[in-house]
Amino acid sequence: MAYNPTHMSALTYANGFTLWHYRTNDVAIAVDTSGYFNAAAGMLRVGDFILANTDTGAATPTHGIYIVTSNSGGVVDVSNPQSLGSVNSD
């Protein structure tokens, strides 16, 4: 699949930093691919954080934080996701 702008929203912004939320049926490794967020290049800045819920159509979606590592010439790249726990062991 591909980036869907209707699933991206700004949660807060200050001092040249924006915290985003993104929800998608795409798997985390697809979201991590350089160029995935190219359609959002005009909004994203290096250092922005994206809280993401990925693989939302699956029985066990994944959750993580991506950091915008580069945005040059309309090509956006994000870091590998920092996973956020979604397992409840009790």
C-alpha positions as CSV (number, residue, x, y, z in Angstrom):
1,M,0.0,0.0,0.0
2,A,1.0,3.6,0.2
3,Y,1.0,6.6,2.5
4,N,-2.5,7.9,3.1
5,P,-2.6,11.6,4.0
6,T,-6.0,11.2,5.7
7,H,-4.4,9.0,8.3
8,M,-1.8,11.5,9.4
9,S,-2.5,14.2,12.0
10,A,-0.4,16.7,14.0
11,L,-0.8,16.1,17.7
12,T,1.3,19.1,18.8
13,Y,4.0,21.4,17.5
14,A,6.4,23.9,19.0
15,N,9.9,25.4,18.3
16,G,10.2,23.8,14.9
17,F,9.2,20.3,16.1
18,T,5.9,18.5,15.3
19,L,4.6,15.3,17.0
20,W,2.5,13.4,14.5
21,H,0.2,10.4,14.6
22,Y,-0.2,8.0,11.7
23,R,-2.4,4.9,11.4
24,T,-2.2,2.4,8.5
25,N,-2.8,-1.2,7.5
26,D,0.7,-1.2,6.1
27,V,3.3,-3.2,8.0
28,A,6.0,-1.4,9.9
29,I,8.8,-2.3,7.5
30,A,6.9,-0.7,4.6
31,V,6.4,2.5,6.6
32,D,10.1,2.5,7.3
33,T,11.0,2.5,3.6
34,S,12.7,5.6,2.3
35,G,10.2,7.5,0.3
36,Y,7.0,6.2,2.0
37,F,6.2,9.7,3.4
38,N,7.2,11.6,0.2
39,A,3.7,13.0,-0.3
40,A,4.1,14.6,3.2
41,A,7.5,16.2,2.4
42,G,6.1,19.7,2.7
43,M,4.9,19.1,6.3
44,L,7.6,16.9,7.8
45,R,10.9,18.3,9.2
46,V,14.0,16.5,10.2
47,G,13.6,15.6,13.9
48,D,9.8,15.3,13.9
49,F,8.4,12.2,15.6
50,I,5.7,10.1,14.2
51,L,3.7,7.9,16.6
52,A,2.4,5.1,14.4
53,N,-0.1,2.3,14.6
54,T,0.9,-0.1,11.8
55,D,-0.6,-3.3,10.4
56,T,-3.9,-2.2,11.9
57,G,-5.9,-4.7,9.9
58,A,-4.1,-7.6,11.6
59,A,-5.1,-9.4,14.8
60,T,-1.9,-8.0,16.4
61,P,-1.1,-4.5,15.1
62,T,2.3,-3.0,15.9
63,H,3.0,0.4,17.5
64,G,6.1,2.5,17.3
65,I,7.9,5.8,17.0
66,Y,9.6,6.9,13.8
67,I,11.9,9.9,13.6
68,V,12.3,11.9,10.4
69,T,16.0,11.5,9.6
70,S,16.1,13.3,6.3
71,N,13.9,15.3,4.0
72,S,15.7,16.6,0.9
73,G,14.4,17.2,-2.6
74,G,11.0,15.8,-1.7
75,V,12.4,12.5,-0.5
76,V,11.6,11.7,3.1
77,D,13.4,9.0,5.2
78,V,12.5,7.9,8.7
79,S,14.4,5.9,11.3
80,N,13.7,2.3,12.0
81,P,10.7,2.2,14.4
82,Q,11.3,2.3,18.1
83,S,8.7,-0.3,19.2
84,L,6.2,0.5,21.8
85,G,4.9,-2.5,23.9
86,S,1.5,-3.8,23.0
87,V,1.7,-7.1,24.9
88,N,-0.1,-7.3,28.3
89,S,1.3,-10.2,30.3
90,D,-1.2,-10.2,33.1
